[in-house]
Amino acid sequence: MDLSGVTNPLKRYQRVITEIENQITQRIWLPGERIPSIRAMSKQHGISPMTVIRAYEQLEADGLIHAKPKSGYFVSAHLNQISVSQPDKLQTENRSIAINAHVFDVLSACKKPNVIPFGSAFPDPELLPLNALGRAMGQVMKTMSPQMMLTELPPGNMALRRAIAKRYLRDGIDVSVDDIVITSGAMESLGLSLMAVTQPGDSVAIESPAFYGVLQTIERLKLKAIEIPTHPHDGIDVAQLQRAIETHEVKACWVMSSFQNPLGASMPDENKQRLITLLNSHDIPLIEDDVYGELYFSDEKPKPIKAFDQQDRVLHCCSFSKSLAMGFRVGWVVAGQYAQQVERLQLMSTLSAAIPNQLAIANYLQHGNYDTHLRRLRAELELRMTQTLAAIKQYFPEASIVSKPSGGYFLWVELPAVINSANLLPILLEQHNISIAPGTLFASDDRFKHCIRLNCAYEWNSIAQQAIRTIAQVIKDNSH
């Protein structure tokens, strides 16, 4: 890569960063290997040593490389971007899913009291404004009329839908109150959306690895999954999705665009545009799972794919469970042209989301300084993720590789190939009271059995640090 013709020093510095990042991602430089020296890089590209130093300092700050005195710069053993393992045939066969039993076994085990919850899917409830929500609930219960039990049926409480619509408009997304259906959490919004656009036996394109709730829903609705490779940095592989659409009759696509569970991946804007353009060209609706969208660490909130939707084919599903009111079970879907169908499906199943909960959240959004809470929440989650990453770097085997998300609270760790993470879980639970989420939860086969997902939303203290150290030791003990 010739940088000598670049006149802008800032571009030179950024291009050095991009080059080294790409080389690490592609495994040209492996963990522990020495990258080109400052002098060699300067001479190779015809740029000043100071430009190279600035780039290397930024790469070190990002955790991709580290300096050794009098030796140079080396690829960090744990913090380079992972290349997710996929089978030889990158796009898996169209298949039915059978994962519910496995998920039930794992989640039931993780509910044991006093378990250190690295396997949990939920944020630390101590980070959420439970007292303020309690006060809001008390206020609305005093003024709630009995008639509200009928008037607040689907599509849901008007004040809450208006508050949600205003937040979309503030983000530059034109959403009508009539497009919004309040649901009993995000899983209901996602399930109802999928029911609105498919029939039993249809094929749905999903990410791989995928949030196990996707796999459970597809199993429950008797659909078939086409699992598309998903990268921990860029999200779903749009080129592979296109091949799947050309090969199979895909009726819907389900994607988590920001801080994907379990990888932590966030799609770049250009990929979001490519994705929606592809789906529109084939008249395929997109179900966008955006439950972590408020948990970004950057200065700007990432745009959802819904922001690029010009043909009203995106069903945008969200929830307050991860950012505000865990346990209230209040979510929503911006269903657009499918809104009436989603309403009818909800009336035939759960009837409606809990009405007092809807009213309490509407009250909090109006009076409770939600944005101030979100700023504090994001800062604390970023700090805890940084602390967890540092401990993984210190204790885990050198062959381990961990993602580095720009939001959310999940870390995806790729362990040595000999590890079966499903076997680690009972050892950690029964002997150490520590839970993890094994990679076997996130696909219809065992391709991610050597991976684990860790939740880093809980308080970082000596107990958490010792738990990471214990997980590392159990991994080492089972690496033979």
MOZIQUI-V553312 format. One record per helix or strand of 2 or more residues. SS is the DSSP state (~ for helix, > for strand). FROM is the first residue (numbers start at 1). LEN is the number of residues. If there is no record, write none. Layout:
ss = <SS;SS>
from = <FROM;FROM>
len = <LEN;LEN>
This chain:
ss = <~;~;~;>;>;>;~;>;~;~;~;~;~;>;~;>;~;>;>;~;>;~;>;~;>;>;~;~;~;>;>;~;>;>;~;>;~>
from = <9;38;49;65;72;95;100;116;125;130;148;158;177;180;185;203;212;224;235;238;250;269;285;305;314;331;336;355;370;401;410;421;434;437;439;451;462>
len = <17;8;13;4;4;2;11;2;3;14;4;13;3;4;13;6;9;8;2;10;6;13;5;4;6;4;12;13;26;2;5;12;2;2;4;5;16>
